[in-house]
Amino acid sequence: MSCKIYMDHAATTEMLPQVRKAMEPYLMEEYGNASTSYEMGRRTREALEGAREQIAMLIKAKPEEIFFTSGGSESDNWVIKNVAAEKKEKGKHVITSKIEHHAVLRSCEYLEKLGYELTYLDVDAYGVIDLAQLREVLREDTTLVSVMTGNNEIGTIEPLDAVASMLRGTGTLFHTDAVQAIGQIPLSMNQLPVDYLSASAHKFHGPKGVGFLFVRKDRDLPSYIHGGSQENGKRAGTENVAGIVGMAKALEIAVEEMQVVRPRIVRLRNYFVERVLREIPQGRLNGHPHKRLPGNVNFSFEGIDATSLLVLLEEDGICASAGSACNTGQTRISHVIEAIHVPKNYAPGSVRFTMGRETDRRQVDAVIASLKKNIGLLRGE
């Protein structure tokens, strides 16, 4: 059955018509290579640099601090692997958290195979990193700390200001994966105290396969893909001009409409949470109750298998996702749900609902009705 009610905006978002319209010229008539010197190439170069300037303006950065990538995973890999390698004379100790996106965690595991020492910070029951532990494990040879802005599964927003204060004066660089946060909450690089920030267009109604990496001026950034001189010699390869233009347009819309869209989604989220916890027995909210991404709701239901529940929801035309992964017929609890110590009788029933700009109360009411019906069925009530 098709998705009549889409509640998985943390996975991806629908590209806006305005974004598609902005991209169309660079998919058809303006197809020139931005590295060429003739007029068609110059026009695409102007569009590329215009998008860079626009994104920089929207996040209060400098154009030379924006590097285009294929998305959040590439941006995370670029920073973690290459900055760690560049700074290895200072030391080979890197710190991250136990609830990061797999792009960060797998990159850190790669470093471990190369002989780096990794420290994975614990989180509390809400998914907030342990700042006291960070203070204890921070060392002179710590080269990089990577802590996400907002968690993709449970929505908790991390205390980046507190982390940055702890790192100030240590020479340790600070990266944040902001893929779930950018376009959802205000982010200003002249206030957010990080050295590197990863972003992906398809999370804020832009095209897939394009993102950017913010690199604060004068910070180290070794070349990632070698070849041509694109992206100031840091990332070779012909640029995805249409995607980059679309990303800039999508971010422009997200930032311009945030003051209206964000409060509305927060109200819907709070309504959703209040009703589910009141009307469905043995349910719990995962993540921080207030310091969380606007549209993120993650519930665990006692005695429920999330995969079975998702199948029944889809039969009702509702698309959501699980806080666990199905692996060869076995339900494996996600690393995030494990890290926040959801009780064993609740953890397999973890389901994530993420709302977007088009979600309305009628849809939320339909999801609640479906949850009540199908949880009752699974419990044999």
C-alpha positions in Angstrom: 0.0 0.0 0.0 1.2 3.5 -0.8 2.0 6.0 1.9 -1.1 8.1 2.5 0.4 9.5 5.6 4.2 10.0 5.5 5.8 10.0 9.0 9.4 9.4 8.1 10.8 12.8 7.3 14.0 12.0 9.2 14.7 9.4 6.5 14.1 11.7 3.6 11.8 14.5 2.5 9.9 15.3 -0.7 11.6 17.7 -2.9 9.7 21.0 -3.1 8.3 22.2 -6.5 10.3 25.5 -6.1 13.5 23.4 -5.7 12.8 21.4 -8.8 12.1 24.5 -10.8 15.4 26.1 -9.7 17.2 23.0 -10.7 15.6 22.5 -14.2 17.8 24.9 -16.2 20.9 23.1 -15.0 19.5 19.7 -16.0 18.7 20.8 -19.5 20.0 23.9 -21.3 22.6 25.1 -18.8 24.6 21.8 -18.8 28.0 23.3 -19.1 31.0 22.1 -17.0 31.7 24.7 -14.4 35.4 24.2 -14.8 35.4 25.3 -18.5 36.3 28.9 -19.6 33.7 29.5 -22.3 30.4 31.3 -21.6 28.2 28.2 -20.9 30.7 27.0 -18.3 31.0 30.5 -16.9 27.3 30.6 -16.4 27.2 27.3 -14.5 30.2 28.5 -12.4 28.3 31.6 -11.5 25.3 29.5 -10.5 27.6 27.3 -8.4 29.3 30.1 -6.6 25.9 31.9 -6.2 24.6 28.8 -4.4 27.7 28.8 -2.2 27.2 32.4 -1.3 23.5 31.8 -0.6 24.1 28.9 1.7 26.9 30.8 3.6 24.5 33.7 4.1 21.7 31.5 5.4 23.9 29.9 8.1 26.0 33.0 8.8 29.2 31.6 7.4 31.7 32.8 4.7 31.5 31.4 1.2 35.0 30.0 1.4 33.9 27.9 4.4 31.4 25.9 2.4 32.5 22.8 0.5 30.0 20.8 -1.6 29.8 17.0 -1.1 27.5 14.2 -2.0 25.8 14.4 1.4 26.1 13.9 5.1 27.9 10.5 5.0 30.7 11.8 2.8 31.0 15.0 4.9 31.3 12.9 8.1 33.9 10.6 6.5 35.9 13.5 5.1 36.3 15.2 8.5 36.8 12.2 10.7 39.3 10.2 8.6 41.2 13.1 7.1 41.4 15.5 10.0 42.5 12.7 12.3 45.2 11.7 9.8 46.4 15.3 9.4 46.6 15.9 13.2 48.2 12.6 14.1 51.5 14.3 15.2 49.4 16.0 18.0 48.0 12.6 18.9 45.8 9.7 17.8 42.9 10.0 20.3 39.4 10.8 19.0 36.2 11.2 21.0 32.6 10.7 19.8 29.4 9.5 21.4 27.7 6.1 21.4 24.6 7.4 19.6 26.1 9.0 16.5 25.0 8.2 13.0 26.6 5.2 11.5 28.6 7.4 9.1 30.4 8.7 12.1 30.7 5.5 14.0 31.9 3.5 11.0 34.5 6.1 10.3 35.7 5.9 13.9 35.9 2.1 13.7 38.1 2.6 10.6 40.4 4.8 12.6 40.6 2.2 15.3 41.9 -0.3 12.7 44.6 2.1 11.8 45.8 2.3 15.4 43.8 5.3 16.7 42.4 5.3 20.2 38.6 6.0 20.3 36.5 7.0 23.3 32.8 6.6 22.9 30.9 8.9 25.4 28.0 7.5 27.3 24.6 9.2 27.2 21.9 9.6 29.9 18.4 8.1 29.7 17.4 11.0 27.4 20.3 10.6 25.0 22.3 13.6 26.3 26.0 13.1 26.3 27.9 12.7 29.6 29.8 16.0 29.9 31.5 14.9 33.1 32.9 11.9 31.2 34.0 14.1 28.4 36.0 16.3 30.8 37.6 13.1 32.3 38.6 11.6 29.0 39.8 14.7 27.2 43.6 14.6 26.8 46.5 16.5 25.4 46.6 14.0 22.5 42.9 14.3 21.7 42.7 15.7 18.1 39.0 15.6 17.3 35.7 15.5 19.1 32.6 14.6 17.0 29.1 15.1 18.6 25.9 15.3 16.6 23.6 18.3 16.8 20.4 16.3 17.0 19.9 12.6 17.1 18.3 11.0 14.0 16.4 8.3 16.0 15.3 9.9 19.2 15.6 13.6 18.4 17.6 14.7 21.4 19.5 18.0 20.8 23.1 17.8 22.3 24.7 20.6 24.4 27.2 21.7 21.8 28.0 25.0 23.6 29.1 23.1 26.7 31.3 20.8 24.6 32.9 23.7 22.8 33.6 25.5 26.2 35.4 22.4 27.4 37.5 22.2 24.2 38.4 25.9 24.2 42.2 26.4 24.4 43.0 22.7 24.0 43.7 22.7 20.3 41.2 19.9 19.9 39.0 20.3 16.8 35.2 20.0 17.0 32.9 18.4 14.4 29.1 18.1 14.5 26.8 16.1 12.2 23.9 18.5 11.8 22.2 16.5 9.1 18.9 16.2 11.1 19.1 19.7 12.5 19.8 22.0 9.6 16.6 23.5 8.2 14.8 22.3 11.3 16.2 24.5 14.1 18.1 27.8 13.9 21.8 27.3 13.2 24.2 30.2 12.9 27.9 29.6 12.4 28.9 32.9 14.0 27.3 31.5 17.2 27.6 27.7 16.9 31.1 27.0 18.2 32.2 24.2 16.0 35.0 23.8 13.5 33.2 21.5 11.1 29.5 20.8 10.3 28.0 18.2 8.0 24.7 18.8 6.1 22.6 16.9 3.5 20.0 18.5 1.2 17.4 15.7 1.1 16.7 16.2 4.8 15.3 19.7 4.2 13.3 19.1 1.0 16.2 19.4 -1.4 17.6 16.8 -3.8 19.3 13.6 -2.9 23.0 13.0 -3.4 24.2 16.5 -2.5 25.3 18.1 0.8 27.9 20.4 2.2 30.6 20.5 4.8 31.2 23.7 6.7 34.9 24.2 7.5 35.7 27.2 9.7 38.3 29.5 8.2 42.0 28.6 8.9 41.0 25.1 10.1 42.8 22.0 8.7 41.0 20.2 5.9 43.2 17.8 3.9 42.1 16.9 0.3 39.6 14.1 0.2 39.2 13.1 -3.5 42.3 13.8 -5.6 42.2 14.8 -9.2 41.0 18.2 -10.5 41.0 21.5 -8.7 37.3 21.6 -7.8 36.3 22.9 -4.3 39.5 24.8 -3.9 41.5 21.7 -4.7 40.0 19.8 -1.8 37.4 17.6 -3.5 38.0 16.7 -7.2 35.2 15.8 -9.6 32.8 17.7 -11.8 30.3 19.5 -9.6 26.6 18.6 -9.4 25.5 22.1 -10.3 21.8 21.3 -10.5 21.8 19.5 -7.1 23.8 22.3 -5.5 21.4 25.0 -6.8 18.5 22.9 -5.6 20.1 22.6 -2.2 20.6 26.3 -1.8 16.9 26.9 -2.8 15.7 24.3 -0.3 17.7 25.8 2.5 16.5 29.3 1.6 12.9 28.1 1.9 13.5 26.2 5.1 15.2 29.1 6.9 12.7 31.7 5.6 9.7 29.7 6.8 11.2 28.3 10.0 9.5 30.8 12.3 6.1 29.6 11.0 6.7 25.9 10.3 8.7 25.0 13.4 6.3 26.1 16.1 3.4 24.4 14.2 5.3 21.1 14.1 6.3 21.4 17.7 2.6 21.8 18.7 1.7 18.8 16.6 4.5 16.8 18.2 3.5 17.7 21.7 -0.2 16.8 20.9 0.9 13.5 19.4 3.1 12.6 22.5 0.4 13.6 25.0 -2.3 11.6 23.4 -0.3 8.5 22.8 1.1 8.4 26.4 -2.4 9.0 27.8 -4.4 6.6 25.6 -2.0 3.7 24.9 -0.9 1.7 28.0 2.7 0.6 28.5 4.1 3.2 26.2 7.1 5.5 26.7 8.7 8.4 24.9 12.4 8.0 24.0 14.6 11.1 23.9 14.4 14.4 25.7 10.9 15.6 26.3 11.6 19.2 25.3 15.2 19.5 24.0 14.5 17.6 20.8 14.1 18.2 17.1 10.7 19.7 16.2 9.2 16.8 14.3 10.8 13.8 16.0 8.7 11.4 18.1 10.1 8.0 19.2 8.0 5.6 21.2 8.6 2.2 22.8 5.7 0.0 23.5 5.9 -2.9 25.9 5.5 -6.4 24.5 5.4 -5.2 20.9 7.7 -6.1 17.9 8.3 -2.9 16.0 8.6 -4.7 12.6 5.2 -6.3 13.0 3.7 -3.0 14.1 5.2 -1.2 11.1 3.6 -3.8 8.7 0.2 -3.1 10.2 0.7 0.6 10.1 1.6 0.4 6.4 -1.5 -1.6 5.7 -3.3 1.5 7.1 -1.3 3.7 4.7 1.1 5.0 7.3 4.9 5.0 6.7 7.1 5.2 9.8 10.4 3.5 10.8 11.7 1.3 13.6 14.2 1.9 16.4 15.5 -1.6 15.6 16.7 -3.3 12.5 15.5 -6.6 11.1 18.5 -8.9 10.6 18.1 -12.4 9.3 14.7 -12.7 11.0 16.1 -11.5 14.3 15.1 -8.2 15.8 18.3 -6.3 16.7 17.9 -3.3 18.9 19.4 -0.2 17.5 22.6 1.2 19.1 20.7 4.4 20.2 17.9 2.5 22.0 20.6 0.3 23.7 22.6 3.4 24.7 19.7 5.0 26.5 18.9 1.7 28.3 15.3 1.3 27.2 14.0 -1.6 29.3 14.3 -5.0 27.6 10.5 -5.5 27.5 10.1 -2.2 25.7 13.1 -1.9 23.4 12.0 -4.2 20.6 8.8 -2.1 20.3 10.6 1.2 19.4 9.1 3.1 16.5 10.0 6.5 15.1 7.6 9.0 13.7 9.0 12.1 12.1 6.7 14.9 10.9 7.3 17.5 8.2 5.9 20.8 6.8 2.8 19.1 5.3 1.9 17.0 8.4 -1.4 18.1 9.9 -3.6 17.2 13.0 -5.9 15.0 10.9 -3.0 12.8 9.9 -1.7 12.7 13.5 -5.2 11.6 14.7 -5.2 8.9 12.0 -1.8 7.6 13.2 -3.0 7.5 16.8 -6.1 5.6 15.9 -4.0 3.1 13.9 -1.6 2.7 16.7 -4.3 2.0 19.3 -6.0 -0.5 17.0 -2.8 -2.4 15.9 -1.1 -2.4 19.3 -4.3 -3.9 20.7 -4.2 -6.6 17.9 -0.6 -7.5 18.6 -1.3 -7.7 22.3 -4.3 -9.9 21.7 -6.7 -7.5 23.3 
